[in-house]
Amino acid sequence: MADLLQDLEATIARLETIRDNHPGVDGQLLDQIDALYDQQLRLIEASVSAATAGYREATTAMNKASAKAKQAIADIEKVDDLIDQLASAIELVEGLIS
């Protein structure tokens, strides 16, 4: 589970940078930060096998979301793409821990 947790933590850190640097950022992004914090706690408590296809899909999606967040730090115009990518990643992680 370390890979998914690491990607989730990196994503949260980058989203917080966006939030802190751009106070007027889309409220949906703020909601997604809250969702990721919740998922982080639940993932730590869950017993999820890293060998499953769902885990690998969630990890890949979160990694892509983290990369999009890194791009949005440099170019806030990319935040809409980031929100879409985050929604997908959040959905996959949710399916894994529900």
Biopython code that builds the backbone (N, CA, C, O; Angstrom):
import numpy as np
from Bio.PDB.StructureBuilder import StructureBuilder

atoms = [
    (1, "MET", "N", (0.814, -1.205, 0.000)),
    (1, "MET", "CA", (0.000, 0.000, 0.000)),
    (1, "MET", "C", (0.854, 1.264, 0.000)),
    (1, "MET", "O", (0.328, 2.364, -0.174)),
    (2, "ALA", "N", (2.125, 1.125, 0.187)),
    (2, "ALA", "CA", (2.990, 2.291, 0.294)),
    (2, "ALA", "C", (2.960, 3.159, -0.953)),
    (2, "ALA", "O", (2.956, 4.385, -0.839)),
    (3, "ASP", "N", (2.940, 2.567, -2.137)),
    (3, "ASP", "CA", (2.966, 3.359, -3.357)),
    (3, "ASP", "C", (1.736, 4.253, -3.485)),
    (3, "ASP", "O", (1.858, 5.436, -3.801)),
    (4, "LEU", "N", (0.571, 3.699, -3.245)),
    (4, "LEU", "CA", (-0.650, 4.490, -3.333)),
    (4, "LEU", "C", (-0.653, 5.573, -2.261)),
    (4, "LEU", "O", (-1.019, 6.716, -2.534)),
    (5, "LEU", "N", (-0.256, 5.229, -1.067)),
    (5, "LEU", "CA", (-0.194, 6.232, 0.002)),
    (5, "LEU", "C", (0.788, 7.347, -0.333)),
    (5, "LEU", "O", (0.506, 8.522, -0.098)),
    (6, "GLN", "N", (1.927, 6.979, -0.876)),
    (6, "GLN", "CA", (2.918, 7.994, -1.241)),
    (6, "GLN", "C", (2.370, 8.923, -2.320)),
    (6, "GLN", "O", (2.543, 10.139, -2.242)),
    (7, "ASP", "N", (1.712, 8.354, -3.323)),
    (7, "ASP", "CA", (1.130, 9.186, -4.380)),
    (7, "ASP", "C", (0.016, 10.067, -3.834)),
    (7, "ASP", "O", (-0.121, 11.225, -4.227)),
    (8, "LEU", "N", (-0.773, 9.513, -2.930)),
    (8, "LEU", "CA", (-1.863, 10.278, -2.328)),
    (8, "LEU", "C", (-1.298, 11.438, -1.509)),
    (8, "LEU", "O", (-1.802, 12.559, -1.588)),
    (9, "GLU", "N", (-0.266, 11.175, -0.733)),
    (9, "GLU", "CA", (0.348, 12.233, 0.078)),
    (9, "GLU", "C", (0.992, 13.305, -0.795)),
    (9, "GLU", "O", (0.897, 14.492, -0.486)),
    (10, "ALA", "N", (1.641, 12.901, -1.873)),
    (10, "ALA", "CA", (2.253, 13.874, -2.788)),
    (10, "ALA", "C", (1.183, 14.734, -3.443)),
    (10, "ALA", "O", (1.362, 15.939, -3.622)),
    (11, "THR", "N", (0.072, 14.103, -3.799)),
    (11, "THR", "CA", (-1.032, 14.842, -4.416)),
    (11, "THR", "C", (-1.593, 15.869, -3.444)),
    (11, "THR", "O", (-1.808, 17.023, -3.813)),
    (12, "ILE", "N", (-1.829, 15.458, -2.215)),
    (12, "ILE", "CA", (-2.358, 16.379, -1.201)),
    (12, "ILE", "C", (-1.405, 17.560, -1.023)),
    (12, "ILE", "O", (-1.845, 18.709, -0.992)),
    (13, "ALA", "N", (-0.124, 17.293, -0.908)),
    (13, "ALA", "CA", (0.857, 18.372, -0.703)),
    (13, "ALA", "C", (0.817, 19.359, -1.868)),
    (13, "ALA", "O", (0.859, 20.571, -1.656)),
    (14, "ARG", "N", (0.736, 18.853, -3.080)),
    (14, "ARG", "CA", (0.690, 19.739, -4.250)),
    (14, "ARG", "C", (-0.613, 20.521, -4.310)),
    (14, "ARG", "O", (-0.619, 21.695, -4.683)),
    (15, "LEU", "N", (-1.708, 19.882, -3.948)),
    (15, "LEU", "CA", (-2.992, 20.590, -3.931)),
    (15, "LEU", "C", (-2.990, 21.703, -2.882)),
    (15, "LEU", "O", (-3.550, 22.777, -3.100)),
    (16, "GLU", "N", (-2.363, 21.436, -1.760)),
    (16, "GLU", "CA", (-2.271, 22.473, -0.727)),
    (16, "GLU", "C", (-1.425, 23.643, -1.208)),
    (16, "GLU", "O", (-1.714, 24.790, -0.867)),
    (17, "THR", "N", (-0.401, 23.381, -1.982)),
    (17, "THR", "CA", (0.402, 24.461, -2.559)),
    (17, "THR", "C", (-0.450, 25.303, -3.485)),
    (17, "THR", "O", (-0.382, 26.532, -3.453)),
    (18, "ILE", "N", (-1.251, 24.648, -4.310)),
    (18, "ILE", "CA", (-2.151, 25.384, -5.211)),
    (18, "ILE", "C", (-3.128, 26.218, -4.392)),
    (18, "ILE", "O", (-3.325, 27.402, -4.666)),
    (19, "ARG", "N", (-3.736, 25.597, -3.388)),
    (19, "ARG", "CA", (-4.699, 26.299, -2.536)),
    (19, "ARG", "C", (-4.074, 27.510, -1.865)),
    (19, "ARG", "O", (-4.681, 28.579, -1.818)),
    (20, "ASP", "N", (-2.862, 27.348, -1.346)),
    (20, "ASP", "CA", (-2.197, 28.429, -0.627)),
    (20, "ASP", "C", (-1.737, 29.556, -1.557)),
    (20, "ASP", "O", (-1.742, 30.725, -1.171)),
    (21, "ASN", "N", (-1.346, 29.205, -2.768)),
    (21, "ASN", "CA", (-0.852, 30.205, -3.716)),
    (21, "ASN", "C", (-1.953, 30.897, -4.504)),
    (21, "ASN", "O", (-1.729, 31.962, -5.079)),
    (22, "HIS", "N", (-3.135, 30.305, -4.535)),
    (22, "HIS", "CA", (-4.247, 30.853, -5.317)),
    (22, "HIS", "C", (-5.519, 30.820, -4.465)),
    (22, "HIS", "O", (-6.325, 29.898, -4.588)),
    (23, "PRO", "N", (-5.700, 31.820, -3.605)),
    (23, "PRO", "CA", (-6.825, 31.816, -2.663)),
    (23, "PRO", "C", (-8.207, 31.701, -3.317)),
    (23, "PRO", "O", (-9.148, 31.230, -2.677)),
    (24, "GLY", "N", (-8.342, 32.114, -4.551)),
    (24, "GLY", "CA", (-9.641, 32.051, -5.211)),
    (24, "GLY", "C", (-9.857, 30.781, -6.010)),
    (24, "GLY", "O", (-10.705, 30.745, -6.902)),
    (25, "VAL", "N", (-9.097, 29.736, -5.701)),
    (25, "VAL", "CA", (-9.175, 28.497, -6.474)),
    (25, "VAL", "C", (-10.570, 27.879, -6.361)),
    (25, "VAL", "O", (-11.281, 28.090, -5.379)),
    (26, "ASP", "N", (-10.939, 27.125, -7.373)),
    (26, "ASP", "CA", (-12.245, 26.464, -7.462)),
    (26, "ASP", "C", (-12.566, 25.702, -6.167)),
    (26, "ASP", "O", (-11.744, 24.933, -5.670)),
    (27, "GLY", "N", (-13.755, 25.924, -5.637)),
    (27, "GLY", "CA", (-14.183, 25.253, -4.417)),
    (27, "GLY", "C", (-14.210, 23.739, -4.542)),
    (27, "GLY", "O", (-14.052, 23.026, -3.552)),
    (28, "GLN", "N", (-14.411, 23.250, -5.758)),
    (28, "GLN", "CA", (-14.413, 21.808, -5.974)),
    (28, "GLN", "C", (-13.046, 21.207, -5.636)),
    (28, "GLN", "O", (-12.962, 20.083, -5.141)),
    (29, "LEU", "N", (-11.993, 21.952, -5.902)),
    (29, "LEU", "CA", (-10.649, 21.486, -5.568)),
    (29, "LEU", "C", (-10.487, 21.368, -4.051)),
    (29, "LEU", "O", (-9.860, 20.431, -3.558)),
    (30, "LEU", "N", (-11.050, 22.311, -3.327)),
    (30, "LEU", "CA", (-10.986, 22.258, -1.863)),
    (30, "LEU", "C", (-11.737, 21.044, -1.332)),
    (30, "LEU", "O", (-11.288, 20.394, -0.389)),
    (31, "ASP", "N", (-12.879, 20.741, -1.939)),
    (31, "ASP", "CA", (-13.638, 19.553, -1.552)),
    (31, "ASP", "C", (-12.837, 18.280, -1.838)),
    (31, "ASP", "O", (-12.885, 17.317, -1.074)),
    (32, "GLN", "N", (-12.110, 18.293, -2.936)),
    (32, "GLN", "CA", (-11.310, 17.123, -3.292)),
    (32, "GLN", "C", (-10.148, 16.934, -2.316)),
    (32, "GLN", "O", (-9.780, 15.801, -2.006)),
    (33, "ILE", "N", (-9.578, 18.019, -1.836)),
    (33, "ILE", "CA", (-8.528, 17.906, -0.820)),
    (33, "ILE", "C", (-9.096, 17.217, 0.415)),
    (33, "ILE", "O", (-8.462, 16.319, 0.970)),
    (34, "ASP", "N", (-10.285, 17.629, 0.850)),
    (34, "ASP", "CA", (-10.932, 17.001, 2.006)),
    (34, "ASP", "C", (-11.174, 15.516, 1.761)),
    (34, "ASP", "O", (-10.943, 14.688, 2.642)),
    (35, "ALA", "N", (-11.641, 15.183, 0.557)),
    (35, "ALA", "CA", (-11.899, 13.778, 0.217)),
    (35, "ALA", "C", (-10.610, 12.958, 0.259)),
    (35, "ALA", "O", (-10.612, 11.816, 0.718)),
    (36, "LEU", "N", (-9.522, 13.537, -0.217)),
    (36, "LEU", "CA", (-8.254, 12.820, -0.214)),
    (36, "LEU", "C", (-7.736, 12.592, 1.209)),
    (36, "LEU", "O", (-7.186, 11.530, 1.504)),
    (37, "TYR", "N", (-7.906, 13.571, 2.081)),
    (37, "TYR", "CA", (-7.512, 13.380, 3.480)),
    (37, "TYR", "C", (-8.305, 12.226, 4.105)),
    (37, "TYR", "O", (-7.752, 11.390, 4.819)),
    (38, "ASP", "N", (-9.599, 12.200, 3.824)),
    (38, "ASP", "CA", (-10.452, 11.128, 4.334)),
    (38, "ASP", "C", (-9.989, 9.778, 3.786)),
    (38, "ASP", "O", (-9.882, 8.805, 4.533)),
    (39, "GLN", "N", (-9.720, 9.722, 2.497)),
    (39, "GLN", "CA", (-9.275, 8.472, 1.889)),
    (39, "GLN", "C", (-7.921, 8.034, 2.431)),
    (39, "GLN", "O", (-7.670, 6.842, 2.604)),
    (40, "GLN", "N", (-7.064, 8.986, 2.693)),
    (40, "GLN", "CA", (-5.750, 8.659, 3.238)),
    (40, "GLN", "C", (-5.905, 7.916, 4.562)),
    (40, "GLN", "O", (-5.274, 6.880, 4.772)),
    (41, "LEU", "N", (-6.736, 8.439, 5.448)),
    (41, "LEU", "CA", (-6.955, 7.803, 6.745)),
    (41, "LEU", "C", (-7.582, 6.427, 6.592)),
    (41, "LEU", "O", (-7.171, 5.474, 7.255)),
    (42, "ARG", "N", (-8.573, 6.323, 5.722)),
    (42, "ARG", "CA", (-9.255, 5.049, 5.522)),
    (42, "ARG", "C", (-8.348, 4.023, 4.848)),
    (42, "ARG", "O", (-8.447, 2.829, 5.131)),
    (43, "LEU", "N", (-7.474, 4.474, 3.970)),
    (43, "LEU", "CA", (-6.544, 3.565, 3.306)),
    (43, "LEU", "C", (-5.536, 3.000, 4.295)),
    (43, "LEU", "O", (-5.163, 1.830, 4.209)),
    (44, "ILE", "N", (-5.100, 3.824, 5.228)),
    (44, "ILE", "CA", (-4.168, 3.363, 6.257)),
    (44, "ILE", "C", (-4.823, 2.262, 7.100)),
    (44, "ILE", "O", (-4.167, 1.292, 7.481)),
    (45, "GLU", "N", (-6.094, 2.419, 7.382)),
    (45, "GLU", "CA", (-6.816, 1.453, 8.215)),
    (45, "GLU", "C", (-7.243, 0.203, 7.439)),
    (45, "GLU", "O", (-7.462, -0.852, 8.034)),
    (46, "ALA", "N", (-7.359, 0.318, 6.140)),
    (46, "ALA", "CA", (-7.851, -0.798, 5.317)),
    (46, "ALA", "C", (-6.749, -1.826, 5.086)),
    (46, "ALA", "O", (-5.557, -1.523, 5.118)),
    (47, "SER", "N", (-7.193, -3.027, 4.858)),
    (47, "SER", "CA", (-6.234, -4.067, 4.466)),
    (47, "SER", "C", (-6.480, -4.352, 2.984)),
    (47, "SER", "O", (-7.320, -5.172, 2.616)),
    (48, "VAL", "N", (-5.733, -3.659, 2.166)),
    (48, "VAL", "CA", (-5.894, -3.756, 0.720)),
    (48, "VAL", "C", (-4.624, -4.363, 0.135)),
    (48, "VAL", "O", (-3.514, -3.934, 0.448)),
    (49, "SER", "N", (-4.802, -5.350, -0.705)),
    (49, "SER", "CA", (-3.652, -5.996, -1.325)),
    (49, "SER", "C", (-3.139, -5.162, -2.493)),
    (49, "SER", "O", (-3.901, -4.771, -3.377)),
    (50, "ALA", "N", (-1.843, -4.899, -2.482)),
    (50, "ALA", "CA", (-1.217, -4.150, -3.573)),
    (50, "ALA", "C", (-1.133, -4.975, -4.846)),
    (50, "ALA", "O", (-0.779, -4.450, -5.902)),
    (51, "ALA", "N", (-1.450, -6.245, -4.759)),
    (51, "ALA", "CA", (-1.360, -7.133, -5.922)),
    (51, "ALA", "C", (-2.618, -7.117, -6.785)),
    (51, "ALA", "O", (-2.641, -7.742, -7.845)),
    (52, "THR", "N", (-3.651, -6.424, -6.357)),
    (52, "THR", "CA", (-4.901, -6.435, -7.120)),
    (52, "THR", "C", (-4.875, -5.422, -8.260)),
    (52, "THR", "O", (-4.143, -4.433, -8.223)),
    (53, "ALA", "N", (-5.685, -5.695, -9.260)),
    (53, "ALA", "CA", (-5.794, -4.783, -10.402)),
    (53, "ALA", "C", (-6.360, -3.436, -9.956)),
    (53, "ALA", "O", (-5.926, -2.392, -10.443)),
    (54, "GLY", "N", (-7.318, -3.450, -9.040)),
    (54, "GLY", "CA", (-7.911, -2.216, -8.540)),
    (54, "GLY", "C", (-6.898, -1.323, -7.858)),
    (54, "GLY", "O", (-6.927, -0.102, -8.010)),
    (55, "TYR", "N", (-6.000, -1.940, -7.103)),
    (55, "TYR", "CA", (-4.951, -1.179, -6.435)),
    (55, "TYR", "C", (-4.030, -0.531, -7.460)),
    (55, "TYR", "O", (-3.687, 0.645, -7.347)),
    (56, "ARG", "N", (-3.636, -1.306, -8.453)),
    (56, "ARG", "CA", (-2.740, -0.772, -9.490)),
    (56, "ARG", "C", (-3.418, 0.355, -10.265)),
    (56, "ARG", "O", (-2.776, 1.355, -10.589)),
    (57, "GLU", "N", (-4.704, 0.205, -10.563)),
    (57, "GLU", "CA", (-5.441, 1.258, -11.275)),
    (57, "GLU", "C", (-5.530, 2.526, -10.432)),
    (57, "GLU", "O", (-5.325, 3.630, -10.935)),
    (58, "ALA", "N", (-5.834, 2.362, -9.160)),
    (58, "ALA", "CA", (-5.933, 3.515, -8.260)),
    (58, "ALA", "C", (-4.580, 4.211, -8.117)),
    (58, "ALA", "O", (-4.507, 5.439, -8.088)),
    (59, "THR", "N", (-3.523, 3.426, -8.029)),
    (59, "THR", "CA", (-2.177, 3.992, -7.901)),
    (59, "THR", "C", (-1.800, 4.773, -9.154)),
    (59, "THR", "O", (-1.252, 5.872, -9.065)),
    (60, "THR", "N", (-2.090, 4.209, -10.311)),
    (60, "THR", "CA", (-1.797, 4.890, -11.576)),
    (60, "THR", "C", (-2.584, 6.193, -11.683)),
    (60, "THR", "O", (-2.037, 7.222, -12.080)),
    (61, "ALA", "N", (-3.861, 6.148, -11.331)),
    (61, "ALA", "CA", (-4.706, 7.349, -11.403)),
    (61, "ALA", "C", (-4.221, 8.425, -10.441)),
    (61, "ALA", "O", (-4.207, 9.607, -10.785)),
    (62, "MET", "N", (-3.826, 8.023, -9.238)),
    (62, "MET", "CA", (-3.347, 9.002, -8.255)),
    (62, "MET", "C", (-2.009, 9.582, -8.692)),
    (62, "MET", "O", (-1.741, 10.764, -8.476)),
    (63, "ASN", "N", (-1.176, 8.758, -9.301)),
    (63, "ASN", "CA", (0.101, 9.247, -9.814)),
    (63, "ASN", "C", (-0.128, 10.289, -10.900)),
    (63, "ASN", "O", (0.558, 11.311, -10.939)),
    (64, "LYS", "N", (-1.092, 10.033, -11.781)),
    (64, "LYS", "CA", (-1.420, 10.996, -12.841)),
    (64, "LYS", "C", (-1.992, 12.282, -12.240)),
    (64, "LYS", "O", (-1.684, 13.379, -12.706)),
    (65, "ALA", "N", (-2.819, 12.144, -11.213)),
    (65, "ALA", "CA", (-3.380, 13.327, -10.554)),
    (65, "ALA", "C", (-2.273, 14.154, -9.908)),
    (65, "ALA", "O", (-2.298, 15.384, -9.957)),
    (66, "SER", "N", (-1.316, 13.481, -9.311)),
    (66, "SER", "CA", (-0.187, 14.185, -8.695)),
    (66, "SER", "C", (0.621, 14.937, -9.751)),
    (66, "SER", "O", (1.053, 16.068, -9.523)),
    (67, "ALA", "N", (0.821, 14.304, -10.905)),
    (67, "ALA", "CA", (1.545, 14.965, -12.005)),
    (67, "ALA", "C", (0.771, 16.176, -12.517)),
    (67, "ALA", "O", (1.366, 17.213, -12.809)),
    (68, "LYS", "N", (-0.560, 16.048, -12.627)),
    (68, "LYS", "CA", (-1.390, 17.178, -13.057)),
    (68, "LYS", "C", (-1.319, 18.308, -12.033)),
    (68, "LYS", "O", (-1.289, 19.484, -12.395)),
    (69, "ALA", "N", (-1.293, 17.941, -10.758)),
    (69, "ALA", "CA", (-1.198, 18.957, -9.709)),
    (69, "ALA", "C", (0.123, 19.707, -9.818)),
    (69, "ALA", "O", (0.169, 20.924, -9.638)),
    (70, "LYS", "N", (1.188, 18.985, -10.110)),
    (70, "LYS", "CA", (2.494, 19.627, -10.283)),
    (70, "LYS", "C", (2.447, 20.620, -11.438)),
    (70, "LYS", "O", (3.008, 21.712, -11.343)),
    (71, "GLN", "N", (1.780, 20.246, -12.528)),
    (71, "GLN", "CA", (1.641, 21.150, -13.678)),
    (71, "GLN", "C", (0.803, 22.372, -13.309)),
    (71, "GLN", "O", (1.106, 23.489, -13.727)),
    (72, "ALA", "N", (-0.249, 22.152, -12.526)),
    (72, "ALA", "CA", (-1.137, 23.257, -12.150)),
    (72, "ALA", "C", (-0.462, 24.234, -11.191)),
    (72, "ALA", "O", (-0.840, 25.404, -11.136)),
    (73, "ILE", "N", (0.524, 23.772, -10.441)),
    (73, "ILE", "CA", (1.277, 24.692, -9.585)),
    (73, "ILE", "C", (1.965, 25.734, -10.456)),
    (73, "ILE", "O", (1.992, 26.920, -10.126)),
    (74, "ALA", "N", (2.518, 25.276, -11.571)),
    (74, "ALA", "CA", (3.228, 26.177, -12.483)),
    (74, "ALA", "C", (2.275, 26.964, -13.377)),
    (74, "ALA", "O", (2.590, 28.080, -13.789)),
    (75, "ASP", "N", (1.119, 26.393, -13.678)),
    (75, "ASP", "CA", (0.160, 27.031, -14.592)),
    (75, "ASP", "C", (-1.250, 26.790, -14.071)),
    (75, "ASP", "O", (-1.845, 25.744, -14.330)),
    (76, "ILE", "N", (-1.778, 27.756, -13.339)),
    (76, "ILE", "CA", (-3.085, 27.614, -12.693)),
    (76, "ILE", "C", (-4.209, 27.367, -13.706)),
    (76, "ILE", "O", (-5.272, 26.871, -13.334)),
    (77, "GLU", "N", (-3.988, 27.702, -14.958)),
    (77, "GLU", "CA", (-4.995, 27.448, -15.997)),
    (77, "GLU", "C", (-5.256, 25.951, -16.177)),
    (77, "GLU", "O", (-6.259, 25.567, -16.778)),
    (78, "LYS", "N", (-4.375, 25.118, -15.670)),
    (78, "LYS", "CA", (-4.527, 23.666, -15.811)),
    (78, "LYS", "C", (-5.342, 23.055, -14.677)),
    (78, "LYS", "O", (-5.465, 21.833, -14.593)),
    (79, "VAL", "N", (-5.894, 23.885, -13.812)),
    (79, "VAL", "CA", (-6.614, 23.366, -12.654)),
    (79, "VAL", "C", (-7.886, 22.623, -13.058)),
    (79, "VAL", "O", (-8.284, 21.687, -12.363)),
    (80, "ASP", "N", (-8.530, 23.003, -14.147)),
    (80, "ASP", "CA", (-9.733, 22.288, -14.572)),
    (80, "ASP", "C", (-9.405, 20.853, -14.966)),
    (80, "ASP", "O", (-10.136, 19.929, -14.608)),
    (81, "ASP", "N", (-8.312, 20.661, -15.699)),
    (81, "ASP", "CA", (-7.869, 19.309, -16.042)),
    (81, "ASP", "C", (-7.522, 18.531, -14.783)),
    (81, "ASP", "O", (-7.800, 17.335, -14.684)),
    (82, "LEU", "N", (-6.921, 19.207, -13.833)),
    (82, "LEU", "CA", (-6.556, 18.579, -12.568)),
    (82, "LEU", "C", (-7.797, 18.093, -11.831)),
    (82, "LEU", "O", (-7.820, 16.971, -11.327)),
    (83, "ILE", "N", (-8.813, 18.920, -11.768)),
    (83, "ILE", "CA", (-10.052, 18.552, -11.066)),
    (83, "ILE", "C", (-10.655, 17.296, -11.685)),
    (83, "ILE", "O", (-11.112, 16.409, -10.965)),
    (84, "ASP", "N", (-10.659, 17.215, -13.006)),
    (84, "ASP", "CA", (-11.189, 16.027, -13.684)),
    (84, "ASP", "C", (-10.357, 14.793, -13.362)),
    (84, "ASP", "O", (-10.908, 13.728, -13.084)),
    (85, "GLN", "N", (-9.045, 14.928, -13.397)),
    (85, "GLN", "CA", (-8.156, 13.798, -13.099)),
    (85, "GLN", "C", (-8.315, 13.356, -11.650)),
    (85, "GLN", "O", (-8.312, 12.161, -11.354)),
    (86, "LEU", "N", (-8.453, 14.324, -10.750)),
    (86, "LEU", "CA", (-8.655, 13.998, -9.336)),
    (86, "LEU", "C", (-9.952, 13.245, -9.107)),
    (86, "LEU", "O", (-10.001, 12.306, -8.312)),
    (87, "ALA", "N", (-10.998, 13.657, -9.801)),
    (87, "ALA", "CA", (-12.288, 12.987, -9.639)),
    (87, "ALA", "C", (-12.165, 11.510, -9.990)),
    (87, "ALA", "O", (-12.710, 10.651, -9.297)),
    (88, "SER", "N", (-11.457, 11.227, -11.055)),
    (88, "SER", "CA", (-11.239, 9.840, -11.461)),
    (88, "SER", "C", (-10.430, 9.073, -10.418)),
    (88, "SER", "O", (-10.779, 7.948, -10.060)),
    (89, "ALA", "N", (-9.363, 9.674, -9.939)),
    (89, "ALA", "CA", (-8.514, 9.019, -8.940)),
    (89, "ALA", "C", (-9.277, 8.784, -7.641)),
    (89, "ALA", "O", (-9.177, 7.712, -7.042)),
    (90, "ILE", "N", (-10.030, 9.775, -7.211)),
    (90, "ILE", "CA", (-10.812, 9.647, -5.974)),
    (90, "ILE", "C", (-11.813, 8.512, -6.103)),
    (90, "ILE", "O", (-11.997, 7.739, -5.163)),
    (91, "GLU", "N", (-12.449, 8.404, -7.233)),
    (91, "GLU", "CA", (-13.435, 7.346, -7.468)),
    (91, "GLU", "C", (-12.779, 5.961, -7.394)),
    (91, "GLU", "O", (-13.333, 5.042, -6.791)),
    (92, "LEU", "N", (-11.607, 5.813, -8.004)),
    (92, "LEU", "CA", (-10.923, 4.524, -7.978)),
    (92, "LEU", "C", (-10.451, 4.153, -6.577)),
    (92, "LEU", "O", (-10.564, 2.996, -6.171)),
    (93, "VAL", "N", (-9.928, 5.115, -5.844)),
    (93, "VAL", "CA", (-9.497, 4.835, -4.471)),
    (93, "VAL", "C", (-10.714, 4.489, -3.612)),
    (93, "VAL", "O", (-10.655, 3.582, -2.782)),
    (94, "GLU", "N", (-11.796, 5.201, -3.812)),
    (94, "GLU", "CA", (-13.007, 4.939, -3.050)),
    (94, "GLU", "C", (-13.501, 3.515, -3.287)),
    (94, "GLU", "O", (-13.903, 2.827, -2.349)),
    (95, "GLY", "N", (-13.468, 3.077, -4.541)),
    (95, "GLY", "CA", (-13.870, 1.712, -4.851)),
    (95, "GLY", "C", (-12.975, 0.678, -4.183)),
    (95, "GLY", "O", (-13.413, -0.432, -3.882)),
    (96, "LEU", "N", (-11.757, 1.037, -3.959)),
    (96, "LEU", "CA", (-10.791, 0.139, -3.334)),
    (96, "LEU", "C", (-11.007, -0.002, -1.835)),
    (96, "LEU", "O", (-10.801, -1.079, -1.276)),
    (97, "ILE", "N", (-11.416, 1.069, -1.186)),
    (97, "ILE", "CA", (-11.508, 1.058, 0.284)),
    (97, "ILE", "C", (-12.935, 0.988, 0.806)),
    (97, "ILE", "O", (-13.148, 0.933, 2.017)),
    (98, "SER", "N", (-13.901, 0.989, -0.082)),
    (98, "SER", "CA", (-15.303, 0.924, 0.376)),
    (98, "SER", "C", (-15.715, -0.484, 0.726)),
    (98, "SER", "O", (-16.857, -0.712, 1.126)),
]
sb = StructureBuilder()
sb.init_structure("model")
sb.init_model(0)
sb.init_chain("A")
sb.init_seg("    ")
for serial, (resi, resn, name, xyz) in enumerate(atoms, 1):
    if name == "N":
        sb.init_residue(resn, " ", resi, " ")
    sb.init_atom(name, np.array(xyz, "f"), 0.0, 1.0, " ", f" {name:<3s}", serial, name[0])
structure = sb.get_structure()
